[in-house]
Amino acid sequence: MSLPALDNLVRIGQLKAEPRIVAEVRRILAMARTSLADAQLSALSLQRRFTSAYNAAPAATLAALRWHGYRSENRYTIFQCLAHTLNWPASRWRVLDLAHQKRNMAEYEGFLEVEESDIAELCALVTDLTADATYLFGEGA
Amino acid sequence: MSIANALFSQSQTKVFHWLFGRPGRAFHLSELRRLTGLGSASLQRELNRLAEAGLVHSERVGNLRRFQANPQSPVYSELIALTRKTVGMEHLLREALLPLLPRLKGAWIFDSVAKQADTSQSDIDIMLIGENLSLGEILEHLTPLENQLGRKINPTCYSPAEFERRLAEPDSFVSRVLSQPILPLIGAVNEPARAG
């Protein structure tokens, strides 16, 4: 199922075309669900829950991208592709990009100021993301 | 009556937006005509006035005329600040955030733009304080501006309680941001360092 906008990104070298492997997509989605479940464990630290919720985002996003027959290692690019792989508006996928920046600030500058509300918004978004990516199976498999 | 309308004519607003909104860049006449949408005669009249007063530098390259804000003019930095506040980036961001009132309690630009160390590629970093505001909702209002400004906008949002708590921590990200120049957009901030 090729998407014209993503084919253009392949032409300019921002994305790779690679045929869908259903087992791979299922595996990545399972990882996304595990991370998402971890993010909801209230016994864990806010830091750990935020990281888990965040980790589920690129996984579920990559699953959708692989379903359509593409791959990328660049996180911003794969989030950007949500506009085409799952028809997500910028206002939604950009929240994932902001979470990515927040995680980077933690890794490189030691600032991880996560609030309960950040985790709640991210979890709600990633829950939708995982559901939308899973729905691709219903249509195509 | 907007501040811009009280101070500038319609055509001045459009010319200022480009010349003093992007002060580091020179514009060809034909480019300004396309960007401002002004007729040739009124555009040239505005440009001639600005050039005669020395506010804008005009030079001839071959048979093309190029215009650029003149850094030697005594009111160069004031015009840039005035433009930014009334017709440029700050004005556009403020307008875009107004629908979030009254839940939005405060918003300001920080980092490279506020420090005036930004390049035309720099992201615009904005910190916001609000009740029940999600990043998704904020981005719904801000992302439409990104094309117009040609830059990515990165919001960081806190609830008032979260903000107060972080402000009390001397080494927090909030405290670090507020110890550096900011450009206020909405509301008052607790006596932070201000940018020019």
Interface residues (C-beta under 8 A of the other chain):
Chain A: P89 A90 S91 R92 R94 V95 L98 Q101 M105 F111 E113 E115 S117 E121 L125
Chain B: S134 L135 G136 E137 L139 E140 T143 N154 P155 T156 Y158 S159 E162 R166 S172 F173 V174
